[in-house]
């Protein structure tokens, strides 16, 4: 069996070659977006990104060509837009086809400027005194550095502490901010001052990093450092692709080395709900896997079968792993849209009299829950309360993005709800829904987070002290901040690390927001010019990774590295000091760290 594919302007040219005679096989595959068959077969089923195309009889050794085009004029950008998870269904048999080459092809890291202090994120103040001290590790009689010792061992960067190392002395300075620290590096030893466990942790992380980026020759001087923002996050989409718990912990290790402190765990979306909750077990039991014989077909590279779930023990272990690294874990459930799988499992969450024909941007029909259904509130109440209760951060992300045009337009129950509550538009209905759900959570001591759209609606949106995440750009975040919301900046044009690095067709990744080379991760300001009035409402920066085209855990590595260096710098660096040249220099300085972790980078 053989499969090949290439891009030709708007078209995707696919060739299937069989090693045996097959009568009217069905070619099953997913793409980045819904598509049509131009020639070579008949489309017999499609659900969003998943397609089934009936082919004519195949003759052994003779290739058959199928021409596909995305609906809506979507132009395929690169190899990630070719068929994923492809297989044939023929004569009662499932025949997997060879996977096309997947993932980023490593390129050359352009020359850059090497800063005096090779550290990401850059420190607030560095006062060198000249000279260096040779170091292979540090010595301390304190157990307080154990999290860094263990991190160094896991990442191949250890040992951090050794019997004959450079003395490392702790000091307590109550004048320093919670996450701040001060390091004084001399030939005879290092003093680390902090007011808290987190400040001490970050000071030790800086020492561990400099040990490797300066090749054991620590520069002498004083470092004073503190973060610009309280929220320094990285998001991971585990709904479209199931990432193993070990991969999540590995990502947390990298985040800790970059002083990032929030892991945004996106485990629920149209395609799956992955946490083994006890309140609504059918959610994960029926959506954990997709493919042949499952409730949902092989969406987004699922193939004949793909998926998995996170047990409550997995959840506890991931939370604990993060806590040891000063990382809080933010869970996300998606409502009211992005709920295709949930609605399939529990049809009562929609109005069965709804005659509307809304379709999501990913091509899902009927993926919006009905807030006019009593069952919706019963399920969401149980689900949100249980999920929020699992995570000690005290926050739960409720989703609230990409409500399709026409949502609820054909629903008599929603029409009655609008009349009763004085609502006019779909944004009003969504705002009312989010405010009600947030209010229920607040009664139990939990605070909401949501995407930028949660600010919409005549009622002022979600309210209840919610933190909103601005993703389509910075404008919605600025508007929401002026309306009184705290904001996490996640502009897709700069920090969506699922975007391809370049416009080259041999690259890998999405492209709807932008192509994002390394330098673009810092070519923006979290507080844009003209928005200084809401600077105190911007509480952080978060990078995102969406997994629509991811078919193995390893594919995430070069998508994130080295671009995550830019995201981490934007979240921490008070001086906002990096240039493209210095970021490239730092990316080169960090290659030994990535190598020690066995983390594949896009550039080297």
N, C-alpha and C positions, 0 to 999 in steps of 0.2 A: 504494500500500500504506500502511496506517496501523495503528498499535498504540497502545493506551491502556491504562492500568491504574491501579487505586486500591485502597486498603485499606478494609476494612469489618469491624471487629472482628477475628475470627480468619481472615477470608477475604481472598483476593486476587482482585479482579474484573478480568478481562482482556477487552478487546474487540479482535478482529482484523477489519480491513476490507480486502478484496481489491479490486484495480482490474481484475481479470480473472476469468473463471470458473475455478474450481479444483476438481478431483475428488478428494475424500478426502485433503486435504493433511495433512501431519504437522507440528504446531507444536512446534518444538525450542527449548529455553530452559534457563536455569539459575536457581536460587533460592538463598537463603542456606542452606537445609536441605532435606532430602527432603520431598516433598509428595504429596498425593493429589488426584485430580480429583473434585470434588463434582458438577459437571454441566458439560455443554458439550463433552464429548469423552471419549475412551477412552485411558487411560494404556497405552502399548504398550512402553515401555522407560524404565528409570530407573537411573541410577548415581549414588548420593550426591545431589549438588545438581543434576544434569543430568536433564532429563525430555523425553520425546517423547510427545505427545498427538495421537492421530488425531482430526481434526475431520470433521464432515459436509461435503458439497460447499459451497463458498463462492460466493455470488452477488455480482457486482461492485456495489460501493457499499453493500452491506448488511452491517452489523456483526454479528459472531458473538461471543457472550459465553461465556467459560470461567470457572468458579469453582474456585479452588484453595485448599487448606488444608495447612499444614505438618503432618507427622506428629508425634505426641507432644505435641500441644497448644502447640507453639511459636507465640507471638503475633508476627506481623510488626510491626516497630517503626516503620519509615519507608520512604522511597523506595528505599533500598538493598536492601530485601526484595522488591521487585517483579522481574518477569522481566528477566534480563540476557542479552545475546548472542542475542536471539530471531531466529529465521528459520523459514521454511517449506520443507519438502521436498515437492515436488509434481511429478508427471509427469516425473520424471527431472531436475528442475531445483531448484537451491538459490536461494531468494528471501529475501534479507535484509530484515528489517523495520526500520523506523526505531527508533533507540535512544531509550529513555525519558530524560527529563531526569536527568542524573547529577551527583553531586558535591555538596559543601556549598554552600548558599546563604549568601552573606556577610551577617552581621548587624552590629549596632551594638555597639561596645565600651563597656561601662558605665563611668561615671566611676571614677577611681581616685586614689590618693595618689602623687604623684611624689616618689620619694626624692631626697635631695640629690645623690647620685652615681647617675647613670642607667646602670647596668651590670648585665648578667646573665652569670654568676651574681654575686650581691653579693660584695664584697670582704670580707676578714677584718677589716681595720681601715682606716678613713678618717679622717685628721686634717687637716681643712681649716684654712687660715690666713687665708682671706678673699681675695676678689678673683678675677679671671679673666685669662687671657691669650688673645688672639685668635690662632688657629692655622688654617692651611689645609693644613699638612703638616709633616713633620719633615725634618731633614737629618742625615746620618750618613755617615762615610767607611768604615763596615763593611759587608761583604757578608753579615753574619749575619742581616740582616733580609729577605733576598731572599724566603723563603717567605711572609712577610707582605705584601711588595710585590706578589708575584704573586697572592696571595689577594685583595688589595684591587682589583687590576685586573680579575680574573675576576668579582668580585661587584659591580662598579660603585661601590665605595667608595673607589677610589683617586683621585689618587695618595697613597701613604703617605709617600714620600720625595720632596722637591722641593728644588731648589738653594738657595732662600732660606727654607727652613723653620725651625722652632724647633729649635735644636740638641738632638740626642738622644745622650747619652753613656752608654756601657756601663761597668759595674763588675762585678767578680767578687767575690762574697761566699760563701766556702766554708762559712759557718755556716748558710746558707739551705738548706732541704730541696730535693730534686731539682726539683720542679715549682713551687716558691715563687718569688716575685719581690718587689721593692720599687721603687716609683716615687716620685721626688721632683719635683714639678711646680712650677717657678718661672717668673717672667716672663722670665728669661734663658735658660731651657733645662730639659731633663728629664734626670734621671739614672735609669738602669734597672739595678738590681743583681739578679744571679741567680747560682746556682752551676752552672747547666747550660743546655744548648741549649733544653730544654723550658721552663724558667723564663723565659728570655729571650723565647721565642716568646709565652708567655702575657702577659708584660708588654707586649709590642708589640701584642698583640690588644686589651688593655685601652685602650691609647692610640688605636688605630684606632677602636674602638667609641665612646669618649668624644668623639672628634672629630666624630662624627655625631649622637650622642644629645644632645650639648650644643651642637649647631649651630655648631661652630667656636670656642666660648668655653670653653676648658678651665679648670675650677676649680683654684685653687692649693692645694697641700697634699701630704701624703704618704700613699701607699697601701702597705699591707703585706698580702700575699695568699698563700694556699696552699690546696690542696684538702683537703676532708674525706676523700674516698675516692680510692683509686687507680684504681677502675674507674668510668668515667662514659660509659655506652654508649647506643647507639641501634641497634635491630634493624630489619631490613627483610626482609619476606617476598617473595622473588623467585621462589618456586616457583608460587604461585597466579597471580601476575601477573609477567610478564617486564618488569623495569625496565631501560631502556637504561643502558649504562655511563655515559653522560653524566649521567643522572639520579642515579646513585649518587655520582658525583664531586661533583655539585651539593649533594647531601645532606651529604657530607663537609665541604664548604666551610661550610655552615651550622653543622654540629657544631663545627668549629674556632672559629668566632666565639663559640661558647658554651662553649668549653674542654672539650668532650667528647672522649674519647680512645679509644673502642672502637667500631668498626663491626661489628655482629653480622650476618653475611651468611648468611641462611637461603635457600639455593638448592636445597634438596632437600626434598621432601615427597611425599604421596600422588600429587600431580598431575604432578610433573616432577623430573628431575635435570638441572640446567642447565649445569654446568661440563663442558667437553669433555675429560674425563679420558682418559688413554691406556690405563689398566689394564682398564677395563670400558666400552669405547666404546659398546656397544649401549644402555647406560642412557640416555645423552643423545640418541643417534641416534633412539631410538624413543619418547622422551617429551618431546622439545624442543617439539613442537607438538601441540596437541590440537584435535579437531574432526572434520569429515567426512573419512573415509578414514584417520584416524589410529588408533593403538592405543587412545587414550583419547578420549572424546567432549568436547564443548565445556563442560567443567566450569567453574564459577565465572566466568561471563561470557565464556567462550572463543569462543562463536559458531561460525560455520563453520570458522574456523581462527585460532589465536592461539598465540603463544609465541616462543621464541628460545633461544639458548645463549650462554654466555660462553666465548670462546676462551681458550687459555692466555695469549695476549698480552693479552686483556682483563683477565684475572685479575692479571697482572703490573702492568699500568697502574693498576688500581684500588688494589692494594697500595701501589705507589709514590706515588700521589696522596695516600693516607692518611698514609704515612710522612713526607712533606713537611709535613704538618699535625699531626704528633705523634699520629696516629691509627693504632692497630693494628687489623688486620682479623681477626676471628674467623670461620672457616668452620664451617658446620653441616651434618652429614649426619644423617638421621633413622632411628634404629633403636631397638627392634625393630618398633615400630608406625609408623604414618604411612608405610607402605612399599607402598601399593597398586600404584603404577606399577612399582616395582622388582620386585615379585612377578609382575606381568604380563609383564615383559620376561624374567625368569629364574624360571620356575615351580619350579625345583629348590630355591629358597630357602624353600619351604614343604613340609610333609609332605603328599604327595598322598593319604595315607590318613586325613587329618584330617577328621572328620565334624562338627566344631563349626560353629556358625552365628554366630560373633561378628560384630558390626557396630560400626564406630567411631562416635563421637559425630557425625562429619560424614556418616555414612551409608554408609561404605565396607565392603563385605564382604571378608574375607580380606586385611586390610592389615597383618598381623603376620608377620614372618619367623620361621622355625623355627631355634632354636639347636641343634636335634638334627641338622641337616643339615650334612654336610661341605662342601657347596657354599656354604652360608651363610658359613662361616668362611673359605673360600678367597676369596670375593668381598669380604667385609667387611675381611679382612686387607689385600688389595690396595688396595681403595678408600680405607680410612682412612689407610693409609700414604702413598698418593700425595697425597691432599688435604692431610693434615697437612704433608707435605713442601713443598707449594706456598706455604705461608704462614709467614713468619718469626716470627710471634708465638709459636710454640712450643706453641700450644693448639689443640685441635679440639673443637667442640661435637658431642656424639654423640646429641643428642635425648633420647629416653626419656621421652616424655610421652603421656598419654591411651591407655594400654593398654586395649583394649576388655574389658568384662566377658565372661567365657567364653573368652578367648584360650587356645588350646592345649588346651581341655577335651576335644576329640575326637581328639587326636593320640596314637596309640600310641607314636610315636617320643619324644614329650615325656614320656609316662608312663614309658618306659624310662630316660630321662635323669633324671627325678625320683628314681627308685629308685636309680640308680647314684650320684647326687650327694647323696642325702639331702635332697631338696627336697620341699616340701609344696604350696605355693600358686603361683599365676601370678606373684605378686610375688617369690617366691623364685627362680623361673625367670628373671625379668627381672633381678633383682639379680645372679644368677650370670652371666648373659649380659653385662651391662655390666661386671662386674668382670673377666671374661676378656678382653673387647675392650680395656678400659683397660690391662690388664696388657701386652697385646701392644704398645700404643702406647708405654707407658713404656719398654719395652725399646729403642725407637728414639729415646728422648729427648723424646717428646711427652707433654704433660699433658692430661687430659680435663676438659671442662666438660659439664654435662648439666642437664636440667630437674629439678625437685624430686623427682619420682618415683624418680629413680635412687638415692635413699637407702633405698628400701624393700628388704625381703627379709631372711630370717633370717641371711644372711651379713654383714649390715651395709651392703648395697648396693654401689655401684660402687667405693668406696675409692680407693686409688692417688692420694691427694692431690687428688681431683677438686674443682673448684669447682661448686657447684650454684646454679641459678637458681630462685628462689621466685616463682611466677607466679600461683597460684590465690588467693593472699593471703599474709600474712606468717607465719602459723602454721607451715606446713611448713618454711619457712626457719629459723625459730627452733629447731624440733625438730632439724633437720639440723645446725645450728650446735652445738647441745648434744651432738650425736653426733660432733663433731669436724670437720665440713665448713666450708670457707669459702663465703660466701653472697653472691650478687648479688640485691638486692631489686628485683623487677619486679612488684609487686602489680597485677593487672589492673584493680582498682577505681580505680586512680589514674594508672597510666602506660601502659596499653594505649591507644595513640592511634588505634586503629581503632574504638574505641567512639564512638558518637554523642555530640555535645555535650549534647543535650537529649532529652526525651521527645516532642518535637513530631513529628508524622507527616511533616512536610515536611523534616525533618532527614535526615542521611545517615550510616550507619554501623551497626556491630554494637551489641548491647545486652545480651548474656548476663551480663556482669560488672557493668556499671553504665552510667549516663549520666555523662559526665565533662566538666563545664564547666571553664573555665580554672582556677578556684580550687581544684578538687579535685585538681589535679596536685601541690599542696603541702600538702593537708590530711591529712597523715600523717607519721609519723616513721620513717626507715630503721631506727632502733633503738627499738622500741616500749617504752613504760613497762612495767616488769616483766621486760624482757629485757636489762637492762644487763649481765648476766653474760656475754653473748656478743657484746658490742659489738665486740671485737677480731676477731670472725669475720665481721662484715659488711664486705665489701671494696668494695662499690659499689652503684650504682643504674643501671638500664637501662630506657629506654623501649622499647616494642615497637609495631610496626605489622604487622598481618596483612592480607593483600590479597584475601580471598575475594570482595569486592564491587568491586574496583578494575578498571576497564576501560581506563584511560589513565594514563600517568605523572603528569600534572598533577593528578589527583584527590588525590594524597597531600599536596599543599602545604597546603591549608587544614585538613586533618586534623591535621597536625603543628603548624602555626603559627596562633596563638601558644603553644599548649600546651607545646611543647618547651621554652619558657623555664622553666616550672615544673620539668620533669624535670631540666634542666641545673642549676637552683638546688639541688635536693635532692641532687644528686651532688657538688656542690662546696662549698656554703656551710657552713662549720664552725659558724657561729652559728645556722643554720637560722632566719634572721631575717625572711623574707618573710611578709607577710599577704596575704589576698586583695586588699585595697585597693592595697597597694604593687605586687603583681604586675600588676594591671590598669594601674597607672600606668606600669610598665616596659614592658608590652605596647604602650602608646601611644608611649612613647619610642622603641621599636624599629621603629615603622612606617616611618620613612625608610630603615632598613637593609633591611627586607623589600622596600620599593619599589625600592631600588637594585638588589637581586638579581632583581627581577621575580618575587618569590615571593608568591603569592596567600595571604592570610590569611583565617581564618574570621571575624574580627572586626576592625572598624576604626572 
